[in-house]
């Protein structure tokens, strides 16, 4: 999904808040998501095959 706005960038101890287009009615509807509290931020290695698919990030609880 195409992110249209970032209201609050993620930072440890805070929350992220993004707006994105509706995949089917992108010209008419926009949705938003506010994350739970960010516990850590991890960058994937550039050569990680999961980085391209977006499946490498984990939610540490």
DSSP file (Angstrom, degrees, kcal/mol; ACC not computed):
  #  RESIDUE AA STRUCTURE BP1 BP2  ACC     N-H-->O    O-->H-N    N-H-->O    O-->H-N    TCO  KAPPA ALPHA  PHI   PSI    X-CA   Y-CA   Z-CA
    1    1 A X              0   0    0      0, 0.0     2,-0.5     0, 0.0    21,-0.1   0.000 360.0 360.0 360.0 142.6    0.0    0.0    0.0
    2    2 A X        -     0   0    0     19,-0.2    19,-1.9     1,-0.0     2,-0.4  -0.662 360.0-137.8 -81.4 120.7    1.2    3.5   -0.8
    3    3 A X  E     -A   20   0A   0     -2,-0.5    17,-0.3    17,-0.2     3,-0.1  -0.659  21.4-178.4 -77.0 129.0    1.9    5.6    2.3
    4    4 A X  E     +     0   0A   0     15,-2.4     2,-0.3    -2,-0.4    16,-0.2   0.750  62.8   9.9-101.2 -29.2    0.6    9.1    1.7
    5    5 A X  E     -A   19   0A   0     14,-1.5    14,-2.6     0, 0.0     2,-0.6  -0.997  52.2-151.6-150.5 146.0    1.6   10.9    4.9
    6    6 A X  E     +A   18   0A   0     -2,-0.3    12,-0.2    12,-0.2     3,-0.2  -0.970  16.4 174.2-115.9 113.2    3.7   10.2    7.9
    7    7 A X  E    S+     0   0A   0     10,-2.4     2,-0.4    -2,-0.6    11,-0.2   0.874  76.8  14.5 -83.3 -41.6    2.3   12.2   10.9
    8    8 A X  E    S-A   17   0A   0      9,-1.6     9,-2.2     6,-0.0    -1,-0.3  -0.960  76.5-138.9-140.1 118.5    4.7   10.7   13.4
    9    9 A X        -     0   0    0     -2,-0.4     6,-0.2     7,-0.2     2,-0.1  -0.438  37.3 -96.6 -72.0 148.2    7.9    8.8   12.5
   10   10 A X        +     0   0    0     -2,-0.1     2,-0.3     4,-0.1     6,-0.1  -0.406  50.1 166.2 -67.5 139.7    8.6    5.7   14.7
   11   11 A X    >   -     0   0    0     -2,-0.1     3,-2.7    -3,-0.1    27,-0.4  -0.978  46.8 -86.6-149.6 148.2   11.0    6.1   17.6
   12   12 A X  T 3  S+     0   0    0     -2,-0.3    27,-0.2     1,-0.3     3,-0.1  -0.299 117.2  17.3 -57.9 130.5   11.7    3.9   20.5
   13   13 A X  T 3  S+     0   0    0     25,-3.1    -1,-0.3     1,-0.4     2,-0.1   0.265 119.8  75.8  89.6 -10.7    9.2    4.6   23.3
   14   14 A X  S <  S-     0   0    0     -3,-2.7    24,-3.1    24,-0.2    -1,-0.4  -0.276  77.4-110.0-113.0-160.1    6.9    6.4   20.9
   15   15 A X        -     0   0    0     22,-0.2     2,-0.3    -6,-0.2    22,-0.1  -0.929  17.2-129.9-132.5 156.0    4.4    5.4   18.3
   16   16 A X        -     0   0    0     20,-0.4    19,-2.5    -2,-0.3     2,-0.4  -0.823  17.7-166.2-104.5 152.7    4.3    5.8   14.5
   17   17 A X  E     +AB   8  34A   0     -9,-2.2   -10,-2.4    -2,-0.3    -9,-1.6  -0.946  14.1 169.4-141.9 114.8    1.2    7.2   12.7
   18   18 A X  E     -AB   6  33A   0     15,-2.4    15,-2.4    -2,-0.4     2,-0.4  -0.902  23.6-147.6-127.5 154.8    0.8    6.9    8.9
   19   19 A X  E     +AB   5  32A   0    -14,-2.6   -15,-2.4    -2,-0.3   -14,-1.5  -0.930  23.3 178.0-114.2 144.3   -1.9    7.5    6.3
   20   20 A X  E     -AB   3  31A   0     11,-2.9    11,-3.1    -2,-0.4   -17,-0.2  -0.985  30.5 -98.8-146.4 157.1   -2.2    5.3    3.3
   21   21 A X  E     - B   0  30A   0    -19,-1.9     2,-0.3    -2,-0.3     9,-0.2  -0.431  40.4-107.3 -73.1 145.3   -4.4    5.0    0.2
   22   22 A X        -     0   0    0      7,-2.2     7,-0.2     3,-0.4     4,-0.1  -0.580  28.6-133.5 -65.6 130.7   -7.2    2.4    0.1
   23   23 A X  S    S+     0   0    0     -2,-0.3     3,-0.2     1,-0.2    -1,-0.1   0.811 101.6  32.5 -62.8 -28.5   -5.9   -0.3   -2.3
   24   24 A X  S    S+     0   0    0      1,-0.2    -1,-0.2     2,-0.1     3,-0.2   0.795 131.9  29.6 -97.9 -31.8   -9.2   -0.5   -4.2
   25   25 A X  S >> S+     0   0    0      1,-0.1     4,-2.8     4,-0.1     3,-2.2  -0.352  70.8 151.3-122.1  51.1  -10.5    3.1   -4.0
   26   26 A X  T 34 S+     0   0    0      1,-0.3    -1,-0.1    -3,-0.2    -4,-0.1   0.751  71.9  54.1 -57.8 -26.8   -7.1    4.9   -3.8
   27   27 A X  T 34 S+     0   0    0     -3,-0.2    -1,-0.3     1,-0.1     3,-0.1   0.626 122.0  26.5 -81.6 -12.7   -8.6    8.1   -5.4
   28   28 A X  T <4 S+     0   0    0     -3,-2.2     2,-0.4     1,-0.2    -2,-0.2   0.687 113.5  51.3-122.6 -27.8  -11.4    8.3   -2.8
   29   29 A X     <  -     0   0    0     -4,-2.8    -7,-2.2    -7,-0.2     2,-0.4  -0.941  50.1-174.1-127.4 139.1  -10.5    6.8    0.5
   30   30 A X  E     -B   21   0A   0     -2,-0.4     2,-0.3    -9,-0.2    -9,-0.2  -0.982   8.6-164.4-127.1 140.4   -7.5    7.1    2.8
   31   31 A X  E     -B   20   0A   0    -11,-3.1   -11,-2.9    -2,-0.4     2,-0.3  -0.774   4.2-151.4-117.0 163.6   -6.9    5.1    6.0
   32   32 A X  E     -B   19   0A   0     -2,-0.3     2,-0.4   -13,-0.3   -13,-0.2  -0.955   3.9-161.5-134.2 158.9   -4.5    5.6    8.9
   33   33 A X  E     -B   18   0A   0    -15,-2.4   -15,-2.4    -2,-0.3     2,-0.5  -0.999   3.5-163.8-138.2 136.5   -2.7    3.4   11.4
   34   34 A X  E     -B   17   0A   0     -2,-0.4   -17,-0.2   -17,-0.2    -2,-0.0  -0.988  24.1-136.7-116.5 127.1   -1.2    4.2   14.7
   35   35 A X        -     0   0    0    -19,-2.5     3,-0.1    -2,-0.5     2,-0.1  -0.242  18.0-105.7 -77.3 166.1    1.3    1.6   16.0
   36   36 A X        -     0   0    0      1,-0.2   -20,-0.4   -21,-0.1    -1,-0.1  -0.268  69.8 -53.2 -73.3 177.6    1.6    0.3   19.5
   37   37 A X        -     0   0    0    -22,-0.1     2,-0.5     1,-0.1   -22,-0.2  -0.326  61.0-121.4 -59.3 131.6    4.6    1.5   21.5
   38   38 A X        +     0   0    0    -24,-3.1   -25,-3.1   -27,-0.4   -24,-0.2  -0.644  31.5 178.6 -78.3 121.4    7.8    1.0   19.6
   39   39 A X        -     0   0    0     -2,-0.5     2,-0.3     1,-0.4    -1,-0.2   0.792  65.1  -9.3 -93.6 -33.4   10.1   -1.2   21.6
   40   40 A X        -     0   0    0     20,-0.1     2,-0.4   -29,-0.1    -1,-0.4  -0.984  54.5-140.7-159.5 158.5   13.0   -1.4   19.2
   41   41 A X        -     0   0    0     -2,-0.3     2,-0.4    -3,-0.1   -29,-0.0  -0.994  21.4-173.2-127.1 125.3   13.9   -0.5   15.6
   42   42 A X        -     0   0    0     -2,-0.4     2,-0.5    16,-0.1    16,-0.1  -0.964  13.9-146.6-123.2 132.9   16.1   -3.0   13.6
   43   43 A X        -     0   0    0     -2,-0.4     2,-0.2    14,-0.0     3,-0.1  -0.842  20.0-130.5 -97.6 132.9   17.5   -2.4   10.2
   44   44 A X        -     0   0    0     -2,-0.5     2,-0.0     1,-0.1    13,-0.0  -0.510  31.1 -98.8 -77.3 148.5   17.8   -5.4    7.9
   45   45 A X    >   -     0   0    0     -2,-0.2     3,-1.9     1,-0.1     6,-0.2  -0.387  31.0-120.0 -63.2 145.5   21.1   -6.1    6.2
   46   46 A X  T 3  S+     0   0    0      1,-0.3    -1,-0.1    -3,-0.1    -2,-0.1   0.787 113.7  49.4 -60.3 -28.0   21.2   -4.8    2.6
   47   47 A X  T 3  S+     0   0    0      4,-0.0     2,-0.5     3,-0.0    -1,-0.3   0.287  79.8 120.5 -96.5  11.7   21.8   -8.4    1.3
   48   48 A X    X>  -     0   0    0     -3,-1.9     3,-1.5     1,-0.2     4,-0.6  -0.653  57.5-148.8 -76.2 119.3   19.0  -10.0    3.4
   49   49 A X  H 3> S+     0   0    0     -2,-0.5     4,-0.7     1,-0.3     3,-0.4   0.776  96.8  59.3 -62.1 -24.6   16.6  -11.6    0.9
   50   50 A X  H 3>>S+     0   0    0      1,-0.2     5,-1.5     2,-0.2     4,-1.4   0.722  89.9  71.9 -75.1 -20.2   13.7  -10.9    3.3
   51   51 A X  H <45S+     0   0    0     -3,-1.5    -1,-0.2     1,-0.2    -2,-0.2   0.876  96.8  50.0 -62.3 -37.0   14.4   -7.2    3.1
   52   52 A X  H  <5S+     0   0    0     -4,-0.6    -1,-0.2    -3,-0.4    -2,-0.2   0.838 114.6  43.2 -70.8 -32.2   13.1   -7.1   -0.5
   53   53 A X  H  <5S-     0   0    0     -4,-0.7    -1,-0.2    -3,-0.1    -2,-0.2   0.617 106.9-124.4 -88.7 -12.6    9.9   -8.9    0.5
   54   54 A X  T  <5S+     0   0    0     -4,-1.4     3,-0.2    -3,-0.1    -3,-0.2   0.637  81.3 112.2  80.2  13.7    9.3   -6.9    3.7
   55   55 A X      < +     0   0    0     -5,-1.5    -4,-0.2     1,-0.2    -5,-0.1   0.321  51.3  81.1-101.8   8.0    9.2  -10.1    5.8
   56   56 A X        +     0   0    0     -6,-0.7    -1,-0.2    -8,-0.1     2,-0.1   0.722  65.8  95.5 -89.3 -20.6   12.4   -9.6    7.8
   57   57 A X        -     0   0    0     -3,-0.2     2,-0.3    -7,-0.2   -14,-0.0  -0.432  57.9-159.8 -73.3 143.0   11.3   -7.2   10.5
   58   58 A X        -     0   0    0     -2,-0.1     2,-0.7   -16,-0.1   -16,-0.1  -0.885  18.3-131.3-122.3 155.7   10.2   -8.8   13.7
   59   59 A X        -     0   0    0     -2,-0.3     2,-0.5   -20,-0.0    -2,-0.0  -0.911  24.8-153.7-103.8 105.3    8.1   -7.5   16.6
   60   60 A X              0   0    0     -2,-0.7   -21,-0.1     1,-0.1   -20,-0.1  -0.691 360.0 360.0 -83.4 124.7   10.0   -8.1   19.8
   61   61 A X              0   0    0     -2,-0.5    -1,-0.1   -22,-0.0    -2,-0.0   0.381 360.0 360.0-115.8 360.0    7.8   -8.6   22.8
